[in-house]
Amino acid sequence: MQNLVKRHRQPRLLGVFAHPDDETFCAGGTLAKHVAAGWQTMVISATSGQAGQIRDPLVATRRTLGQVREREFYAACQQLGVRHARVLDYMDGTLQDADPHELTGAIVKIIRAFRPDVVITFGPDGAYGHPDHIAIGAATTRAFERAGSSRHFPDQLAAGHRPHRPAQLYHSYFPHNRLLLSDRLAHWLAASATRFQGTAEFTRALPLFAVEATTLRYASDHVDVEWYPSGSHIVEQNEPGAKLYLILSGYTDVIEEDADGTRRTLARLGPGEFFGELAIVHQQPRAADVVAVGDVTCLVLAPGAPSAFAGRGADARLLEAGTGEGMVEEPTVGALVPVDVSYYVGQKIAAVAAHRTQYPIALDMLPPELLQELLGQEYFVRVHPPHVLETSIWPGVFDQRKSPRRVARTAKRADMPISLA
Ligand SMILES: [Zn+2]
C-alpha cells in the first residue's frame, strides 16, 4: 500500500452500479477505506432510482423521486468521502432493455476519462438477481475489457479520450451468512438491565432493516409481518419456540399458568416491545402464553421458513431450530476477497441514512455489535486478473506463459488495492 500511495499519481477506484444506494450496500466501507488510504474514488449510478419505493412520503413523491434520490446519492457519496459521483440518465428498471453497445460505450468513456486502477461492479448474479444489477454488471465488465483497445469506440478517441485498461476488476458479492438477527437481538434484549421499548421510529425501522439484511444475505432469518385476531395465542406456555416477535400495533397479555391451572397476567405489552427472547437465549420452552388483546400485528423473525408440519403445544418438536453459524461456502468464478471495513461501519451507516426515501431509519438504535457483525465485512470476487495468475507465481504448479518476473509483479500488484491492512 505504501508504495502505491507514494507514487506521484494517486491510485483510483471506480464503482459502477445501477441505483442510488447500491454503492453503499455493495462497497460503502471499501470506498471509505480507500479514500482514507489516499485513493481517488468515483461512483456511477446508471439511473436515478426513480422506480424505487417511497418509504418516507414526506420527502418525495413519485414525480420527484428521481431528483430526490439523486441528491441522496450525492449526500451518501459525501459521507463515504467519494469525491466524484455521477448519475447517468438511464431509466430505473429498464437497464436490461438498454442497447448493450451504447451502455458499454458510456462506461468505456468514463473509464477512459477517469482512468481507474480498479473497477468494482455487480457480478452475473446481480447481488440478488435484480435485472438492472445484472445489466450494469455485464456492461461494466465488457467496458473493462474494451476500454484499453483503440479498436473499440474509436469515436471517443477522436474526441480526445485515450484508451485505458484498468489493472483490476472486482464483482461485488454477498455471501450467504447464517447469522440470525433473532438470535442477536434476543441476546441483546436479555442482557439489557431495563425492559426495552422501541420508539415509533424504531418500530418502523426494524422491519425495513430486517428485510434488507436478509435480502442482501447478511442474515438468514425468515422475516414476516403477521396479524393475530383478538384473543389468539401468539405463543403458548411450554411449547418450544425460536421465533422473536416485535409488536408493531396492538397489545398482548403475558399470562403464566401455574401447575394447579391458576392463570396470572404478568405484563401487558404494546407497540415497540419484543417477546419470545427468553426461550431463544435459554433454549428452553416458552415460559408463558402471549395472547392478543384486540387485534395485534407483529414483526416475526424466525430461523427458517414456516413448515407445514410444525405442531403447536408442549409436545411439538422444535421444528423452528436455526442452522449453524457462519458463512455458507459457495463456489465463485474468481478469488473471493473479503475486505475488513469494520473501522468504516459508522460512515457506511451514515451513507445508508442519507438514502432517506429508501431507509427512513436511524441505525444507531440497533446494538453496535450487531451492526459491526452485519456490515463490518464486504466481499468481492476478483475477476481480473484471474485467480490462476496468482497461483502461477509458484514455480511448477502451473505453466507460465509470461516470464516469472512479469507474473510476480502483476500478482503482487493484484494483492494491493483491496487487501488494505
Ligand atoms: Zn440496486
Residues whose N, C-alpha, C, O or C-beta is under 5 A from the ligand:
A	BS01	ZN	A18 H19 D22
